[in-house]
Amino acid sequence: MMFTLLILVGYVIVVAGQQVTIETISHSNEDRERFINLKDKVK
């Protein structure tokens, strides 16, 4: 029983981690584009 619970918890953590990673990557891409736009304006 305990082992099944551990697998379940581990699975949830992995899935949640992937969601967070995907969101973080898309956010950082937006930030990079914003930063590039700012640099172009500064020139």
N, C-alpha and C positions, 0 to 999 in steps of 0.2 A: 504493500500500500504506500509506504513512505517513498519508495523508489519511483512509483508512478507519479506521485505528487512532485517530486524533484524534476522529472522529465517535463511535466506540464509547466512548472514555474520557469524552467530553463527555456522552453519553447516560447513562452509569453515574453520573456526578457529579450530573446533574439528578435522576435517579430517587432516588438516595441522599439528596439534599438535600430532596426532597419528603417522604420517609419521616421524616427528622429533624424537618422543620417540623411535620408532622402530629402526631408524638409530643410535640414541644415545646408545641404549641397545646393538646393535650388535658391535658398536665401542668399548664400554667399555668391552665387552667380549673379543674382540681381544686384547685390552690393558692388560687385566688381564692375558691372556695366555702368552703375551710377557713378562709381569712382572714375572710370574712363571718361564718361561724359563730363564730369567736373574738370578733369585734367585738360580736356579739349577746350572747355570754356576759358580756363586760366591762360592758355597759350595766347 
